Amino acid sequence: MLRWLPFLAVLLVSSVQAQTDRRGSSDDPSVERFPLSYIVNFRQSKIPEYRLILGGLQKVDGVVRPERELRVAGDLTRITYRIPDGHTSSEPFKYLRSQLTAKGAEVLFECQGRDCGSSNYWANSIFRYSKLYGVDPTQHYLVAQLGQSYFVIYTVIRGNKRVYAHLEVLAGQQRDLTEDLIGQGYAQVPPNGELPQSLFDYLEQNPQLKIWLVGFDRKDGEVDDIIERSEGQARQLKQVLQQQVDADRIRIFGVGPLAPLMMKAGEAGVYIIRE
């Protein structure tokens, strides 16, 4: 038996060394890793337009599309952890999720299993890391926001029973309202209602452009009252804009709670939309 001890010692050391983090990688300071897990993939980059997936994935006309998504700019950190054998995919998911909610993060979307769509789509079309391709029913996915930062968690069990936890942290940059209006055709007005001078400059430089001010409101109340209230918000914003912009170029509309994907529950505001 004693003659096997050196060999067993070598195996033990090799096993420990094999479970070290990828060179150059590190944890995000906001989230503590699952115990005894280690980093197998790590990337950092500045993203001018990050796709924040807020719905399950499906393939339409050969293209993988989410039910809903937002485009956000910021500094992105991607970390993939290998979870020790013997754990389910829900354990690291709950471990990471609880840390975010304990800090006051708002969960924007989460799903599990087949409700998330195919794991193949997540691994290869969204995260672009094939090791995240696992068994569909074992998937867990979450998007949360804490201040200007967004957190994405995805956990899954592969066919070989290995468990992976993927974390993406986007340190968001405050985008100019006018940039959003030009780039995507619409923009949400900040809660304080302040409009940047760049918006007035843009409208002055494009005198033929007309805009809609669409009021949204997902606060409590009767639907008719909420719609009227949301239209009033749009009307107030029009009064501000028409101090420098021809009133004929501005149209208002209130939809109240009837467009839920544009607002979170309990939120109200106005979107500017190019005609």
Backbone as CSV, one residue per row, in Angstrom:
resi,resn,N_x,N_y,N_z,CA_x,CA_y,CA_z,C_x,C_y,C_z
1,MET,0.823,-1.202,0.000,0.000,0.000,0.000,0.868,1.267,0.000
2,LEU,1.958,1.209,0.814,2.805,2.386,0.935,3.438,2.787,-0.386
3,ARG,3.693,1.783,-1.237,4.356,2.103,-2.504,3.463,2.926,-3.431
4,TRP,2.152,2.920,-3.160,1.234,3.686,-4.001,1.071,5.133,-3.517
5,LEU,1.545,5.441,-2.318,1.329,6.776,-1.769,1.918,7.891,-2.629
6,PRO,3.154,7.765,-3.125,3.682,8.844,-3.984,2.825,9.070,-5.225
7,PHE,2.352,7.954,-5.803,1.521,8.069,-7.005,0.204,8.779,-6.690
8,LEU,-0.409,8.406,-5.551,-1.659,9.047,-5.153,-1.440,10.526,-4.854
9,ALA,-0.293,10.839,-4.273,0.013,12.241,-3.971,0.118,13.066,-5.242
10,VAL,0.743,12.483,-6.263,0.859,13.174,-7.553,-0.515,13.423,-8.153
11,LEU,-1.381,12.398,-8.079,-2.731,12.554,-8.607,-3.482,13.654,-7.878
12,LEU,-3.333,13.694,-6.547,-4.024,14.703,-5.755,-3.547,16.103,-6.110
13,VAL,-2.232,16.276,-6.211,-1.678,17.583,-6.566,-2.132,18.000,-7.953
14,SER,-2.137,17.056,-8.895,-2.558,17.355,-10.262,-4.004,17.785,-10.286
15,SER,-4.836,17.117,-9.465,-6.255,17.457,-9.418,-6.463,18.870,-8.912
16,VAL,-5.710,19.229,-7.851,-5.835,20.573,-7.296,-5.362,21.614,-8.298
17,GLN,-4.242,21.330,-8.968,-3.706,22.278,-9.934,-4.643,22.448,-11.117
18,ALA,-5.328,21.371,-11.499,-6.225,21.439,-12.646,-7.427,22.317,-12.359
19,GLN,-7.727,22.533,-11.063,-8.901,23.295,-10.699,-8.550,24.717,-10.275
20,THR,-7.519,25.261,-10.836,-7.163,26.653,-10.591,-7.798,27.531,-11.656
21,ASP,-7.925,28.818,-11.332,-8.539,29.755,-12.266,-7.705,29.928,-13.526
22,ARG,-8.408,30.271,-14.579,-7.718,30.589,-15.822,-6.788,31.781,-15.591
23,ARG,-5.610,31.720,-16.175,-4.612,32.773,-15.981,-5.158,34.130,-16.435
24,GLY,-4.956,35.132,-15.597,-5.387,36.487,-15.921,-6.824,36.793,-15.545
25,SER,-7.527,35.810,-15.001,-8.934,36.007,-14.654,-9.083,36.470,-13.209
26,SER,-10.266,36.954,-12.880,-10.559,37.378,-11.509,-12.063,37.456,-11.319
27,ASP,-12.495,37.422,-10.073,-13.914,37.568,-9.768,-14.338,39.020,-9.929
28,ASP,-15.630,39.234,-10.152,-16.158,40.584,-10.070,-16.334,40.913,-8.587
29,PRO,-15.909,42.091,-8.151,-15.978,42.416,-6.721,-17.392,42.457,-6.155
30,SER,-18.393,42.553,-7.020,-19.775,42.640,-6.542,-20.369,41.291,-6.173
31,VAL,-19.781,40.204,-6.701,-20.392,38.882,-6.531,-19.341,37.868,-6.098
32,GLU,-19.632,37.152,-5.036,-18.740,36.101,-4.553,-19.038,34.796,-5.283
33,ARG,-18.014,34.109,-5.727,-18.203,32.866,-6.472,-18.775,31.751,-5.597
34,PHE,-19.387,30.755,-6.255,-19.883,29.571,-5.556,-18.689,28.820,-4.960
35,PRO,-18.801,28.321,-3.721,-17.667,27.664,-3.062,-17.023,26.563,-3.900
36,LEU,-15.699,26.602,-3.961,-14.859,25.608,-4.637,-14.998,25.604,-6.162
37,SER,-15.718,26.558,-6.704,-15.781,26.659,-8.166,-14.518,27.354,-8.666
38,TYR,-14.253,27.243,-9.964,-13.068,27.890,-10.530,-13.386,28.418,-11.923
39,ILE,-12.617,29.423,-12.336,-12.893,30.137,-13.587,-12.282,29.398,-14.772
40,VAL,-13.120,29.110,-15.774,-12.642,28.432,-16.979,-12.647,29.356,-18.193
41,ASN,-13.346,30.474,-18.086,-13.373,31.422,-19.202,-13.549,32.826,-18.637
42,PHE,-12.816,33.780,-19.219,-12.833,35.145,-18.687,-12.545,36.121,-19.816
43,ARG,-13.415,37.121,-19.958,-13.217,38.135,-20.994,-13.686,39.491,-20.481
44,GLN,-12.987,40.530,-20.875,-13.388,41.892,-20.553,-13.303,42.743,-21.814
45,SER,-14.284,43.615,-22.001,-14.287,44.460,-23.189,-15.232,45.634,-22.989
46,LYS,-15.038,46.647,-23.796,-15.940,47.799,-23.814,-16.963,47.560,-24.921
47,ILE,-18.236,47.579,-24.568,-19.300,47.236,-25.508,-20.144,48.468,-25.827
48,PRO,-20.166,48.920,-27.082,-20.985,50.084,-27.428,-22.470,49.762,-27.488
49,GLU,-22.798,48.468,-27.698,-24.209,48.087,-27.796,-24.365,46.632,-27.333
50,TYR,-24.573,46.461,-26.057,-24.728,45.130,-25.458,-26.196,44.716,-25.501
51,ARG,-26.439,43.470,-25.894,-27.811,42.958,-25.954,-28.195,42.395,-24.587
52,LEU,-29.081,43.077,-23.908,-29.574,42.620,-22.615,-30.862,41.838,-22.875
53,ILE,-30.791,40.516,-22.762,-31.909,39.649,-23.129,-32.922,39.594,-21.995
54,LEU,-34.151,40.002,-22.280,-35.197,40.088,-21.262,-36.391,39.205,-21.603
55,GLY,-36.137,38.086,-22.250,-37.203,37.143,-22.588,-36.614,35.858,-23.124
56,GLY,-37.447,34.833,-23.209,-36.980,33.563,-23.737,-36.571,33.669,-25.195
57,LEU,-35.738,32.730,-25.643,-35.236,32.742,-27.014,-36.045,31.812,-27.900
58,GLN,-36.196,32.217,-29.148,-36.841,31.377,-30.142,-36.238,31.688,-31.509
59,LYS,-36.339,30.748,-32.407,-35.806,30.954,-33.756,-36.950,31.305,-34.691
60,VAL,-36.840,32.471,-35.339,-37.861,32.958,-36.263,-37.200,33.200,-37.612
61,ASP,-37.685,32.515,-38.636,-37.108,32.637,-39.980,-35.602,32.390,-39.966
62,GLY,-35.189,31.422,-39.160,-33.785,31.042,-39.106,-32.909,31.929,-38.250
63,VAL,-33.508,32.922,-37.575,-32.743,33.854,-36.745,-33.181,33.710,-35.292
64,VAL,-32.208,33.583,-34.384,-32.514,33.477,-32.957,-32.876,34.858,-32.423
65,ARG,-34.078,34.950,-31.847,-34.551,36.234,-31.344,-35.143,36.072,-29.948
66,PRO,-34.900,37.050,-29.076,-35.527,37.027,-27.751,-36.908,37.662,-27.813
67,GLU,-37.732,37.356,-26.831,-39.045,37.978,-26.763,-38.919,39.482,-26.546
68,ARG,-37.866,39.864,-25.838,-37.625,41.290,-25.583,-36.155,41.492,-25.274
69,GLU,-35.606,42.620,-25.653,-34.216,42.938,-25.343,-34.013,44.440,-25.273
70,LEU,-32.961,44.843,-24.592,-32.542,46.233,-24.536,-31.104,46.318,-25.023
71,ARG,-30.720,47.465,-25.540,-29.336,47.693,-25.957,-28.710,48.689,-24.982
72,VAL,-27.600,48.284,-24.378,-26.951,49.097,-23.355,-25.455,49.162,-23.638
73,ALA,-24.863,50.316,-23.401,-23.418,50.481,-23.571,-22.729,50.404,-22.219
74,GLY,-21.493,49.893,-22.214,-20.765,49.845,-20.956,-19.531,48.956,-21.030
75,ASP,-18.905,48.773,-19.879,-17.733,47.900,-19.756,-18.203,46.526,-19.298
76,LEU,-17.918,45.509,-20.108,-18.457,44.172,-19.868,-17.390,43.216,-19.347
77,THR,-17.750,42.475,-18.312,-16.912,41.397,-17.791,-17.696,40.095,-17.892
78,ARG,-17.099,39.085,-18.548,-17.729,37.770,-18.689,-16.895,36.747,-17.922
79,ILE,-17.542,35.998,-17.035,-16.853,34.988,-16.229,-17.658,33.691,-16.262
80,THR,-17.000,32.597,-16.604,-17.648,31.287,-16.563,-16.956,30.424,-15.515
81,TYR,-17.751,29.879,-14.615,-17.225,29.044,-13.534,-17.601,27.580,-13.759
82,ARG,-16.676,26.707,-13.455,-16.960,25.267,-13.386,-17.334,24.971,-11.939
83,ILE,-18.513,24.394,-11.755,-19.021,24.090,-10.423,-18.586,22.679,-10.027
84,PRO,-18.202,22.455,-8.776,-17.769,21.117,-8.358,-18.833,20.056,-8.630
85,ASP,-18.389,18.853,-8.909,-19.308,17.743,-9.153,-20.213,17.522,-7.942
86,GLY,-21.408,17.019,-8.229,-22.339,16.704,-7.156,-23.346,17.787,-6.862
87,HIS,-23.259,18.916,-7.586,-24.198,20.015,-7.374,-25.155,20.130,-8.559
88,THR,-26.337,20.674,-8.299,-27.295,20.946,-9.359,-27.032,22.341,-9.919
89,SER,-27.661,22.665,-11.029,-27.488,24.001,-11.607,-28.239,25.061,-10.806
90,SER,-29.240,24.646,-10.044,-30.007,25.619,-9.262,-29.222,26.130,-8.053
91,GLU,-28.281,25.338,-7.546,-27.523,25.751,-6.357,-26.658,26.984,-6.619
92,PRO,-25.792,26.983,-7.634,-25.013,28.207,-7.888,-25.893,29.367,-8.327
93,PHE,-26.989,29.061,-9.022,-27.903,30.122,-9.450,-28.476,30.844,-8.230
94,LYS,-28.992,30.091,-7.279,-29.564,30.692,-6.073,-28.497,31.413,-5.258
95,TYR,-27.294,30.855,-5.250,-26.194,31.447,-4.485,-25.845,32.834,-5.034
96,LEU,-25.736,32.950,-6.344,-25.406,34.229,-6.966,-26.591,35.188,-6.906
97,ARG,-27.777,34.674,-7.169,-28.986,35.503,-7.167,-29.209,36.149,-5.809
98,SER,-29.052,35.378,-4.745,-29.321,35.891,-3.402,-28.381,37.037,-3.036
99,GLN,-27.156,36.995,-3.539,-26.216,38.081,-3.256,-26.685,39.389,-3.885
100,LEU,-27.185,39.306,-5.103,-27.642,40.505,-5.797,-28.886,41.090,-5.142
101,THR,-29.861,40.238,-4.844,-31.097,40.743,-4.238,-30.839,41.290,-2.835
102,ALA,-29.880,40.705,-2.117,-29.549,41.202,-0.780,-28.978,42.616,-0.833
103,LYS,-28.363,42.964,-1.966,-27.798,44.305,-2.137,-28.817,45.290,-2.704
104,GLY,-30.039,44.803,-2.943,-31.081,45.683,-3.453,-31.228,45.690,-4.954
105,ALA,-30.608,44.747,-5.641,-30.735,44.681,-7.102,-32.169,44.343,-7.493
106,GLU,-32.612,44.915,-8.583,-33.955,44.648,-9.103,-33.878,43.577,-10.185
107,VAL,-34.640,42.525,-10.020,-34.683,41.462,-11.021,-35.568,41.925,-12.176
108,LEU,-34.984,42.048,-13.360,-35.719,42.503,-14.540,-36.371,41.350,-15.283
109,PHE,-35.722,40.184,-15.233,-36.274,39.006,-15.914,-35.554,37.771,-15.403
110,GLU,-36.299,36.664,-15.301,-35.672,35.379,-15.012,-36.546,34.260,-15.561
111,CYS,-35.907,33.151,-15.874,-36.615,31.995,-16.404,-35.844,30.745,-16.022
112,GLN,-36.481,29.611,-16.223,-35.783,28.357,-15.989,-36.306,27.290,-16.931
113,GLY,-35.471,26.301,-17.171,-35.867,25.186,-18.017,-36.160,25.596,-19.445
114,ARG,-37.137,24.933,-20.016,-37.481,25.181,-21.427,-38.129,26.541,-21.652
115,ASP,-38.589,27.202,-20.579,-39.154,28.540,-20.734,-38.104,29.536,-21.226
116,CYS,-36.831,29.202,-21.039,-35.752,30.089,-21.498,-35.470,29.917,-22.990
117,GLY,-35.965,28.837,-23.580,-35.614,28.510,-24.956,-34.518,27.461,-24.975
118,SER,-33.966,27.222,-26.128,-32.935,26.201,-26.281,-31.598,26.644,-25.683
119,SER,-30.965,25.748,-24.930,-29.633,26.038,-24.390,-28.624,26.249,-25.514
120,ASN,-28.840,25.595,-26.624,-27.974,25.779,-27.793,-27.967,27.238,-28.233
121,TYR,-29.140,27.880,-28.209,-29.228,29.286,-28.596,-28.452,30.167,-27.618
122,TRP,-28.618,29.899,-26.324,-27.923,30.706,-25.317,-26.407,30.559,-25.455
123,ALA,-25.959,29.318,-25.560,-24.517,29.065,-25.589,-23.852,29.638,-26.836
124,ASN,-24.447,29.378,-27.987,-23.766,29.694,-29.244,-24.174,31.019,-29.884
125,SER,-25.401,31.477,-29.648,-25.847,32.728,-30.265,-25.720,33.926,-29.332
126,ILE,-25.939,33.715,-28.046,-25.913,34.828,-27.093,-24.560,34.944,-26.396
127,PHE,-24.151,33.897,-25.686,-22.896,33.956,-24.923,-21.672,33.591,-25.758
128,ARG,-21.885,32.892,-26.860,-20.797,32.490,-27.765,-19.697,31.720,-27.032
129,TYR,-20.137,30.769,-26.223,-19.208,29.901,-25.495,-19.846,28.515,-25.426
130,SER,-19.326,27.587,-26.212,-19.987,26.300,-26.429,-20.120,25.450,-25.172
131,LYS,-19.259,25.653,-24.183,-19.356,24.849,-22.966,-20.632,25.129,-22.178
132,LEU,-21.332,26.184,-22.521,-22.586,26.498,-21.846,-23.775,25.805,-22.496
133,TYR,-23.513,25.002,-23.520,-24.584,24.245,-24.174,-24.878,23.023,-23.319
134,GLY,-26.053,23.016,-22.703,-26.403,21.929,-21.804,-27.798,21.392,-22.039
135,VAL,-28.320,20.746,-21.023,-29.643,20.122,-21.091,-30.699,21.184,-20.784
136,ASP,-31.623,21.388,-21.703,-32.594,22.482,-21.594,-33.309,22.571,-20.243
137,PRO,-33.829,21.469,-19.693,-34.571,21.581,-18.424,-33.725,22.040,-17.238
138,THR,-32.390,22.011,-17.368,-31.523,22.385,-16.240,-31.110,23.854,-16.269
139,GLN,-31.613,24.612,-17.226,-31.214,26.013,-17.367,-31.829,26.909,-16.289
140,HIS,-31.060,27.914,-15.898,-31.561,29.004,-15.056,-30.943,30.287,-15.596
141,TYR,-31.762,31.331,-15.731,-31.274,32.588,-16.309,-31.894,33.755,-15.554
142,LEU,-31.105,34.799,-15.382,-31.591,35.983,-14.665,-30.886,37.238,-15.165
143,VAL,-31.634,38.342,-15.193,-31.070,39.666,-15.437,-31.479,40.556,-14.268
144,ALA,-30.523,41.234,-13.671,-30.814,42.132,-12.556,-30.068,43.441,-12.752
145,GLN,-30.614,44.494,-12.184,-29.993,45.816,-12.280,-29.711,46.349,-10.885
146,LEU,-28.519,46.867,-10.704,-28.118,47.491,-9.447,-27.426,48.799,-9.795
147,GLY,-28.117,49.902,-9.577,-27.585,51.193,-9.994,-27.482,51.259,-11.505
148,GLN,-26.310,51.623,-12.011,-26.085,51.696,-13.454,-25.554,50.383,-14.021
149,SER,-25.406,49.368,-13.179,-24.835,48.091,-13.621,-25.911,47.028,-13.819
150,TYR,-25.660,46.167,-14.801,-26.552,45.040,-15.081,-25.798,43.737,-14.835
151,PHE,-26.511,42.761,-14.298,-25.929,41.454,-14.000,-26.743,40.373,-14.707
152,VAL,-26.044,39.475,-15.372,-26.675,38.343,-16.047,-26.099,37.057,-15.455
153,ILE,-26.978,36.149,-15.052,-26.562,34.853,-14.514,-27.188,33.757,-15.370
154,TYR,-26.378,32.785,-15.750,-26.886,31.631,-16.500,-26.193,30.384,-15.971
155,THR,-26.969,29.404,-15.540,-26.397,28.139,-15.075,-27.045,26.988,-15.830
156,VAL,-26.270,25.908,-16.006,-26.776,24.778,-16.793,-25.937,23.539,-16.486
157,ILE,-26.540,22.371,-16.706,-25.821,21.101,-16.616,-25.636,20.559,-18.028
158,ARG,-24.402,20.243,-18.379,-24.123,19.681,-19.694,-24.485,18.198,-19.741
159,GLY,-24.448,17.640,-20.929,-24.751,16.224,-21.091,-23.796,15.318,-20.347
160,ASN,-22.563,15.787,-20.095,-21.576,14.998,-19.348,-21.689,15.213,-17.838
161,LYS,-22.780,15.857,-17.405,-23.100,16.105,-15.988,-22.300,17.245,-15.362
162,ARG,-21.434,17.878,-16.122,-20.694,19.011,-15.568,-21.610,20.235,-15.469
163,VAL,-21.438,20.974,-14.383,-22.275,22.145,-14.127,-21.447,23.413,-14.326
164,TYR,-22.023,24.376,-15.035,-21.350,25.653,-15.274,-22.248,26.808,-14.835
165,ALA,-21.606,27.833,-14.316,-22.301,29.074,-13.967,-21.625,30.211,-14.717
166,HIS,-22.411,30.951,-15.462,-21.881,32.045,-16.278,-22.396,33.364,-15.719
167,LEU,-21.489,34.305,-15.542,-21.833,35.622,-15.004,-21.354,36.707,-15.957
168,GLU,-22.244,37.639,-16.286,-21.863,38.801,-17.081,-22.226,40.051,-16.290
169,VAL,-21.277,40.950,-16.169,-21.484,42.201,-15.442,-21.202,43.353,-16.395
170,LEU,-22.206,44.176,-16.611,-22.056,45.331,-17.492,-22.135,46.597,-16.653
171,ALA,-21.004,47.272,-16.526,-20.968,48.557,-15.835,-21.466,49.596,-16.819
172,GLY,-22.720,49.963,-16.696,-23.377,50.800,-17.687,-22.866,52.225,-17.712
173,GLN,-22.951,52.828,-18.872,-22.592,54.226,-19.056,-23.878,55.012,-19.290
174,GLN,-23.956,56.188,-18.708,-25.130,57.023,-18.887,-25.198,57.494,-20.344
175,ARG,-26.232,57.053,-21.048,-26.351,57.410,-22.462,-27.163,58.680,-22.623
176,ASP,-26.814,59.427,-23.632,-27.538,60.638,-23.951,-28.863,60.273,-24.604
177,LEU,-29.928,60.919,-24.153,-31.267,60.656,-24.693,-31.297,60.818,-26.205
178,THR,-30.614,61.813,-26.702,-30.615,62.081,-28.143,-29.944,60.955,-28.918
179,GLU,-28.898,60.369,-28.361,-28.236,59.239,-29.014,-29.206,58.077,-29.195
180,ASP,-29.999,57.810,-28.164,-30.985,56.732,-28.260,-32.033,57.043,-29.320
181,LEU,-32.499,58.280,-29.352,-33.527,58.668,-30.319,-33.017,58.507,-31.745
182,ILE,-31.778,58.901,-31.981,-31.193,58.774,-33.315,-30.910,57.315,-33.650
183,GLY,-30.342,56.599,-32.695,-29.899,55.231,-32.964,-31.000,54.204,-33.054
184,GLN,-32.004,54.302,-32.173,-33.035,53.268,-32.159,-34.438,53.786,-32.441
185,GLY,-34.561,55.100,-32.621,-35.856,55.650,-33.000,-36.745,56.029,-31.835
186,TYR,-36.321,55.760,-30.629,-37.102,56.129,-29.446,-36.162,56.288,-28.262
187,ALA,-36.637,56.990,-27.245,-35.826,57.200,-26.046,-36.745,57.495,-24.877
188,GLN,-36.370,57.002,-23.715,-37.146,57.267,-22.510,-36.650,58.540,-21.847
189,VAL,-37.574,59.411,-21.505,-37.231,60.654,-20.826,-36.869,60.333,-19.377
190,PRO,-35.791,60.912,-18.849,-35.399,60.646,-17.459,-36.530,60.984,-16.493
191,PRO,-36.566,60.327,-15.340,-37.632,60.580,-14.362,-37.753,62.043,-13.951
192,ASN,-36.626,62.778,-13.954,-36.684,64.196,-13.570,-37.214,65.084,-14.691
193,GLY,-37.444,64.501,-15.874,-38.022,65.245,-16.985,-37.067,66.183,-17.695
194,GLU,-35.795,66.169,-17.315,-34.833,67.077,-17.935,-34.486,66.617,-19.352
195,LEU,-34.474,67.562,-20.279,-34.151,67.274,-21.675,-32.802,67.904,-22.019
196,PRO,-31.889,67.148,-22.619,-30.568,67.696,-22.952,-30.657,68.694,-24.100
197,GLN,-29.743,69.633,-24.114,-29.710,70.614,-25.189,-29.485,69.931,-26.529
198,SER,-28.809,68.785,-26.513,-28.554,68.061,-27.763,-29.847,67.663,-28.459
199,LEU,-30.919,67.432,-27.689,-32.205,67.081,-28.300,-32.764,68.263,-29.079
200,PHE,-32.725,69.456,-28.481,-33.218,70.649,-29.167,-32.366,70.947,-30.402
201,ASP,-31.060,70.733,-30.293,-30.176,70.952,-31.442,-30.520,69.983,-32.569
202,TYR,-30.769,68.740,-32.207,-31.099,67.718,-33.210,-32.409,68.051,-33.918
203,LEU,-33.405,68.482,-33.166,-34.697,68.830,-33.767,-34.587,70.085,-34.630
204,GLU,-33.728,71.002,-34.232,-33.521,72.215,-35.028,-32.813,71.888,-36.342
205,GLN,-31.874,70.945,-36.294,-31.124,70.557,-37.488,-31.942,69.682,-38.435
206,ASN,-33.055,69.156,-37.943,-33.930,68.304,-38.760,-35.352,68.845,-38.693
207,PRO,-35.599,69.982,-39.340,-36.886,70.687,-39.203,-38.089,69.918,-39.734
208,GLN,-37.875,68.907,-40.570,-38.997,68.124,-41.097,-39.388,66.972,-40.178
209,LEU,-38.561,66.717,-39.188,-38.795,65.578,-38.297,-39.933,65.872,-37.323
210,LYS,-40.840,64.908,-37.207,-41.923,65.001,-36.230,-41.745,63.905,-35.184
211,ILE,-42.223,64.192,-33.986,-42.050,63.222,-32.904,-43.368,62.981,-32.169
212,TRP,-43.431,61.811,-31.553,-44.532,61.456,-30.661,-44.016,61.477,-29.230
213,LEU,-44.828,62.009,-28.342,-44.574,61.900,-26.907,-45.622,60.932,-26.360
214,VAL,-45.172,59.752,-25.980,-46.093,58.689,-25.555,-45.946,58.462,-24.055
215,GLY,-47.039,58.707,-23.337,-47.028,58.533,-21.895,-47.379,57.107,-21.497
216,PHE,-46.605,56.559,-20.549,-46.834,55.210,-20.024,-47.040,55.305,-18.515
217,ASP,-47.827,54.402,-17.982,-48.070,54.419,-16.537,-48.520,53.037,-16.086
218,ARG,-47.724,52.418,-15.222,-48.096,51.107,-14.694,-48.302,51.161,-13.181
219,LYS,-48.752,52.321,-12.717,-49.106,52.454,-11.312,-50.565,52.039,-11.118
220,ASP,-50.981,51.926,-9.872,-52.329,51.446,-9.572,-53.390,52.456,-9.989
221,GLY,-54.597,51.945,-10.249,-55.724,52.792,-10.599,-56.583,52.176,-11.680
222,GLU,-57.710,52.824,-11.972,-58.572,52.380,-13.058,-57.905,52.677,-14.398
223,VAL,-58.112,51.784,-15.353,-57.411,51.905,-16.634,-57.661,53.254,-17.298
224,ASP,-58.925,53.696,-17.340,-59.232,54.971,-17.998,-58.521,56.135,-17.312
225,ASP,-58.487,56.085,-15.984,-57.816,57.155,-15.234,-56.312,57.141,-15.490
226,ILE,-55.746,55.934,-15.571,-54.303,55.825,-15.799,-53.938,56.338,-17.188
227,ILE,-54.761,56.006,-18.180,-54.503,56.481,-19.543,-54.543,58.006,-19.592
228,GLU,-55.546,58.583,-18.926,-55.652,60.045,-18.891,-54.444,60.659,-18.189
229,ARG,-54.016,60.007,-17.124,-52.856,60.498,-16.378,-51.587,60.441,-17.226
230,SER,-51.422,59.358,-17.974,-50.232,59.217,-18.814,-50.233,60.230,-19.956
231,GLU,-51.425,60.542,-20.476,-51.509,61.557,-21.530,-51.154,62.932,-20.970
232,GLY,-51.531,63.161,-19.715,-51.180,64.425,-19.071,-49.676,64.589,-18.928
233,GLN,-48.974,63.495,-18.666,-47.511,63.550,-18.571,-46.905,63.940,-19.911
234,ALA,-47.450,63.356,-20.980,-46.956,63.678,-22.319,-47.247,65.137,-22.665
235,ARG,-48.407,65.620,-22.242,-48.784,67.002,-22.537,-47.851,67.986,-21.820
236,GLN,-47.492,67.675,-20.592,-46.567,68.542,-19.848,-45.211,68.630,-20.544
237,LEU,-44.755,67.500,-21.054,-43.467,67.497,-21.746,-43.552,68.289,-23.051
238,LYS,-44.689,68.218,-23.711,-44.863,68.982,-24.950,-44.737,70.478,-24.674
239,GLN,-45.280,70.926,-23.550,-45.198,72.343,-23.201,-43.746,72.796,-23.051
240,VAL,-42.917,71.896,-22.554,-41.497,72.219,-22.415,-40.833,72.275,-23.788
241,LEU,-41.125,71.283,-24.614,-40.491,71.207,-25.931,-40.898,72.354,-26.845
242,GLN,-42.171,72.743,-26.809,-42.645,73.735,-27.776,-42.154,75.149,-27.460
243,GLN,-41.397,75.295,-26.399,-40.741,76.578,-26.168,-39.650,76.824,-27.209
244,GLN,-39.131,75.734,-27.786,-38.097,75.866,-28.814,-38.433,75.112,-30.095
245,VAL,-39.487,74.296,-30.071,-39.851,73.475,-31.229,-41.291,73.782,-31.619
246,ASP,-41.546,73.875,-32.916,-42.893,74.129,-33.419,-43.855,73.075,-32.884
247,ALA,-44.948,73.507,-32.282,-45.917,72.596,-31.667,-46.519,71.624,-32.674
248,ASP,-46.595,72.013,-33.953,-47.172,71.135,-34.976,-46.317,69.893,-35.217
249,ARG,-45.077,69.938,-34.790,-44.177,68.790,-34.987,-44.267,67.782,-33.837
250,ILE,-45.065,68.113,-32.831,-45.121,67.275,-31.628,-46.528,66.721,-31.444
251,ARG,-46.631,65.426,-31.377,-47.916,64.779,-31.118,-47.835,64.024,-29.801
252,ILE,-48.959,63.956,-29.100,-48.965,63.277,-27.807,-49.967,62.129,-27.808
253,PHE,-49.691,61.169,-26.952,-50.572,60.006,-26.837,-50.329,59.359,-25.477
254,GLY,-51.386,58.898,-24.851,-51.258,58.209,-23.575,-51.765,56.784,-23.681
255,VAL,-50.947,55.830,-23.304,-51.359,54.419,-23.368,-51.514,53.809,-21.977
256,GLY,-51.207,54.591,-20.944,-51.371,54.063,-19.593,-50.599,52.776,-19.378
257,PRO,-51.309,51.703,-18.933,-50.641,50.428,-18.656,-50.707,49.448,-19.823
258,LEU,-51.134,49.914,-21.003,-51.442,48.993,-22.101,-50.237,48.597,-22.944
259,ALA,-49.062,49.052,-22.577,-47.837,48.625,-23.260,-46.836,48.217,-22.183
260,PRO,-47.084,47.094,-21.496,-46.301,46.723,-20.309,-44.823,46.485,-20.547
261,LEU,-44.417,46.136,-21.769,-43.005,45.848,-22.004,-42.139,47.104,-21.983
262,MET,-42.766,48.269,-22.094,-42.004,49.509,-22.121,-41.738,50.067,-20.724
263,MET,-42.450,49.535,-19.719,-42.297,50.037,-18.362,-42.344,48.888,-17.371
264,LYS,-41.636,49.035,-16.268,-41.719,48.058,-15.188,-42.930,48.379,-14.322
265,ALA,-43.408,47.397,-13.583,-44.547,47.585,-12.697,-44.266,48.718,-11.712
266,GLY,-45.255,49.607,-11.542,-45.104,50.720,-10.618,-44.380,51.923,-11.194
267,GLU,-44.013,51.853,-12.464,-43.240,52.930,-13.094,-44.129,53.741,-14.024
268,ALA,-43.798,55.004,-14.196,-44.513,55.877,-15.119,-43.504,56.789,-15.795
269,GLY,-43.854,57.273,-16.978,-42.932,58.150,-17.681,-43.376,58.413,-19.097
270,VAL,-42.464,58.964,-19.880,-42.762,59.337,-21.265,-41.626,58.880,-22.170
271,TYR,-42.009,58.382,-23.333,-41.040,58.049,-24.373,-41.180,59.055,-25.510
272,ILE,-40.049,59.433,-26.083,-40.037,60.232,-27.307,-39.781,59.276,-28.461
273,ILE,-40.655,59.319,-29.465,-40.561,58.389,-30.589,-40.554,59.176,-31.894
274,ARG,-39.609,58.861,-32.761,-39.572,59.518,-34.073,-40.706,58.998,-34.943
275,GLU,-41.327,59.895,-35.682,-42.408,59.480,-36.595,-41.820,58.918,-37.873
